[in-house]
Amino acid sequence: MYLGDNEKEEEPKEKAVKLTSRERRFLKFASVQFDGQTYMTPYDFLESIIHQQPEPPRERRNLTQKELDKVLTMTPKLNTGSSKMFRSMKNNGIISYTEYLFLLSILTKPIAGFRIAFNMFDTDGNERIDKTEFLVMEKIFSHAWKDKRGMGDDSDMLTVAGSATKDYVDDEQGLQRQHNVDTTLTIHFFGEKGNNELHYEGFRKFMADLQTEVLEQEFNEFSKGQNTISEVDFARILLRYTHLDADAHEMYLERLVGRLTSKPGITFDQFKVFCQFLNNLEDFSIAMRMYTLADQPISQEEFQRAVFICTETSLSKHLVHTVFAIFDEDGDGQLSYREFIAIMKDRLHRGFKMAAKLEGWDAFKSCVKQEIKTPS
């Protein structure tokens, strides 16, 4: 179509795309940038799991190429990884947004799911993951989180490191745009030259170490150097990510205090086993349906047996008694397992409400299947 001298074809306007809850949280805690891309440090990641706000608030730091190179040389090799790796690295590393999603998903995986996760990355089935296969994760997670956003407006604001930042981005990729540098994870897994291969045992150990590290961080926050945390602090940890209002939250704690006659405390091993059980909530729910009809409440013995069936580990009688003291509404020794599961799912997903659409690991698995079916 002919346009007059004073007429110009109107350029398409970029959409203001509202950020997801995970993108907002990533931006809230991410403390470094390089080449226009925002990254978390290992310390940022741990802090984002444990706390609601960064402590203390800080300005985001722009890394030079020289600074980034120095930071990445501090990445430990895979065979030296441990359950203290992120804490020991502190701010000496970078984690991209898609890697943040990957690390979050690890925290909710049952041990039995580690092999499934490995096989997803091992696209050629040779029992090894190379760097190229791992980087496919970026594309898959981008697809998994596509269409999770809505339209934003200027009233949507997010405070990041003390400054107001708009809660939307002006392109559909947003935080998932490609970055062109190696990260702490890629160097840890595949070496500085990127030609190492990741075998299952190394992958399994990394996942187990990360789960343990986050749980140790949570436990140590309340133990203050002691070998145990109080039963009330155990309840606080369980309830801290749920969507209970303040009155309901306080009611659970008061109920626990009023019911416990013996308070020897909860050890880290007991706490860890219980949290590993929470990663098996779906299997637990299925097991409980085998016990009960019409969603009848369950006894402590039934609860303990179902946990063993799902995890092949036993919860201590005191920990089970503590759980019932928290969640047994009328004190009759019976637990409404459906209500318990609903509350613990909030804890498991650390405050991120699950939408009707597939999210997180389920969306990831769905997109893996789609990628396999779709010819390149």
N, C-alpha and C positions, 0 to 999 in steps of 0.2 A: 504494500500500500504506500502511495506517495505521501510524504510529509512535507508541509510547507517549510519555508526558511526558518520561521520562528517556532516550528513545532518539533518536538523531540519525542522519540518513542520512550514511553515511561519504563524505567528500569524496574525489574521485579524487586519487591521489598523483602528483606530478610525477616524471617519470623523470630519473634522473641519467644524462646522455648524455655518453659519453666523447669528448674532443676528437680531431680528426684531427691528423696530424703537422704539417700546414700551419697549423692553428689554434694549436697549441702554439708553433710558431716565431713566428707573428705576435704572440702575447701576450708571448713572451720579449723581443722587440725593441721592441714598441710602447711609446712613452714618454709619450703624452698621452691625456687623456680630456676629453670634453665631453658634458654632459647624460647621463651614465651610459654613453656609448658610447666604446669604445677605438679609438684611431687611431695609425698610424705617422706620423712625420715623413719628409720626403725622405731625411734622413740615416739614420734608422732603416732605411728600405728598403734603401739601399745596403749598410749594415752587415750586414743579415740575409742578403744575397747573398754577401758576402765572408767573414764570420767565423762561427765556431760559437757564440760567446757575445758579448753586448753588452760593449763596452769604453769606459769603465768601467761596472760595474753602476750603475743609477740608479733612483731612485724615479719612479713614473709621476706626471706633473704634471696637475692639473686646471685646465683653461683656463676663464676667465670669458668671457662674451660679448664684452666689450671686448677681451680678449686675442686671442680668435679672430678678431674683425673686423680687428684690426691685422695679424695673421699673414697673413690671406688677401689683404690689400691688397698684399702683397709678391709675389704670384703674377705671373710674367712673362706677357706676351701671347704668343699662339701664334706670331706672326711673329718673336718675339725668342728663341724656344727654341733650345737648343744642346746639344751633347754634354757640357756642363758644368752643365746646369741644376740637377740634383738636388744636386750638390756645392756650387754657389753659394748655393742656398736654405738648405742645412743643416737647421735645425729650424724654419724659417719656412714651415710648411705642414702639412696633414693629409691622410692617405690612409686610406680605409676598408678593411675586410677584403676586400670583394669587388673593390675596385680593386687590392689587393695580389695577388689571384689573377690578375687581368687583366694586371698588369705582369709577373708571373712567366711567364705564357704568352707574352708578347711576346719574352722572352729566348730562347725555343727556336724561334722562327719563322724559316724560311728567307725570304730576301728575296722569293722568288716567291710566298710565302704572304701578303704584306702586303695585296694586292688582295683576296684571299679574305676576310681578316679584316675589311676595310673593308666589303665587300658584305654580310657577316653583320649588321653594325650598321645598314646602310642598308636598313631593312626595307621602305620604300616605293619603293626603286629609283630615286630622283631624283638620285643621284650626290652627295648631301649627307647628313651625319648631324646631326640636331638633338639638343638636350639630352634630350628625351623618349625618343628612340631609344636614346641612350647609356645612360640609366638603366634601360632594359629589361635591360641587362647584369646588374644586381643580382639581378633575379628569376631570370634564366637561370642565373647562377652558383650561386645558392641551390639551384636544382633539380639542377644538375650535381654538387653536392657532397652532396646529400641521401642518406641511407642509408649514408654512409661511416663513421658512428660506431657504436660498440658501447656496451654498458652499462659504467658506471664504478663504482668503489667508493672508500671513503675512503683506501685505500692508494695510489691513483694521485695522485702529487704532482708539481708543476712549480715550480721555483724561478724567480721573476720578480723582477728587480731586488732580489735579496737576501732576498726574503720568500717563504715557502712558500705556493703557491696550488694549490687543488684542480684536478686535471687533467680536470675535467668541468664541464658546465653543466647547469642545471636546466630547460632547455626545448629544444625541437627546433630552434629557430632559432639559438640560441647566438650566435656572432659575426656571423651573417648577418641579425640583426634590422634593421629599417629605421632609418636615421638621417635626421634632418630638416634637415640643414644642407648648404650647398654645401661642396665640398672643393677642394683645390688643382687636381685634374685637371679638374673640371667648370668651374671658372673659367678655367683655362688654355685649355681647348677652346672654351668657349662664352661667355666674358666675364662680367663682374660681374652683368649683368642676365640672363644666360642665354639671350639671343636670337641669338647668333652661330651660324653653321653651320660644320661641319667638313667640308672638302673632302678628297679623297683625298691630294693632295700634302702637306697639313699633317699628316694622319694618318700617311702613309708616313715623313715626316721625323721625326715624334715617335718612331716605333718604331725607326727606324735610329739616331737620336741616343741613345735609351736603351740599345740594344745596345752601341753604341760606348762610352758612358759607363761601363757596368759592366766592359767589357773593359779600358778605360783604368785603372779603379780597381784591377783585379786586376794588370795589368801593372806599374803604378807601385809597387804594394806590394813587388815584387821588384826593380825596376830601380834604385831609390834615386836617381832623377834621371838615370840614364844612358840611352843610346839603345837599349840591348839588355838582355835578361836572359840568364842562362846557360842552357845546355841542361838542366842539372840542375833549375834553377828552373822551366823550362818543363815538365819532367816532374812536378815537385811540383804545379804548377797543375792539370795534367791529372788527377792521381791524388788530389787532395785531397778530392774529393766521392765517391770510389768506396767500395765496401764491402770493399776488401781489408783483410786483417788486417795488423798492424804488420810481421810478418816478410816477407810478400809485397810490401808497399809498399817496404820497404828493398831487397828483391831486385831490383826493377825499377830503382831508382836505381843500385845497384851495377853492374848489368848495363850500364846506359848509360855510366857512367864508364869501365868497362873496355873498351868498344868504340870510343868516339870518339877519333880521333887528331887531328882538327881541331875547335877550339871557338871559332868566331868570334862565337857568341851568336845570339839570335833577336830580330829587330826587332819593333816593335809591328805593323807592316803584315803581317809574316809570321804573327804570332800571331793577328791579327784574321781573316785569310783562313782560317786553319785552324779557328778557332772558328765562322766562318760555314759552313764545310764540315760541322762537326758538326751544325749545324741541318738538314743534308740527309742524315742517316744512313740514313733509309729508302730514299731514292732511290739512295744509294750501294750499299746492300745489293742492290737490284734490279739495278743495273748490274753488280755483281760476279757475279751469277748468270749473266749473259750471257757472262762470261769463263770461268767454271769449271764443272766438273761434280763432283758429290759433294763439294762444299765443299772443294775443293783449295786449298792456300795460294796466295797471289799474290805477284808480284814487285813491286819498287819502281816499275818502269815501268807495270805494270798498275794499281797503286794510283794513281799520278799521273794516268793517263789517265782513270780512273773518276771521280776528283775533278773533273777538268776538265769531263767530261760532265755531272756533277750541278750544278756551280756556275758554269761558264764562267769560272773563274779557275784559275790555275796555282799550285800549291805549289812553293816553291823546292826544288831538289834536296837542299840541306842539311837543310831541315826534314823532308822525307820520309825522308832517311837517319837523322835523329834519331828519328823515330817508329818506324822499324824497329829501331833500336838499343834502344829501350825495350821493344817488344812482340814482336820476333822471338825466340821461345824458344830455339831451338838455333843461332841465328846463321848459318843457311844462306841468308840473303837472301830468305826467303819468310815471309809473314805469314798467320797464321790469321785471316782477316777477321772470322769469326763471333765469336771471342774478343775481338778488338779492338772490335767493335761493342758487345758486351755490356758491356765495361768503360766505353766512352765514353758509353753511355746513362746510366750512373750520373753521370758528369761533366755530361752535358747537363741532366739533371733535378736536378742539384745536391744529390744525396744522398737525395732523396725516392724511395723504392722504388715502383715501379709495381705496383698491385694488379691482380688479374685483371679487375675491373670497369673500365669506362671512367673515366678521370680527366682532369683538366686540360682541354686544348684539345679532345681527342676527345669528352669528356663535354659540353663547351660546344657543340660542333658538333651533337652528337646532340640536345641540348635545344633548340637553335635550330630544328632540323627539327620537333621535337615541338611547339614553340610555334606554328610556322607552320600545322601541321596542326590544332591544337586551337582551336576557335572560342572567342572570349572571351565 
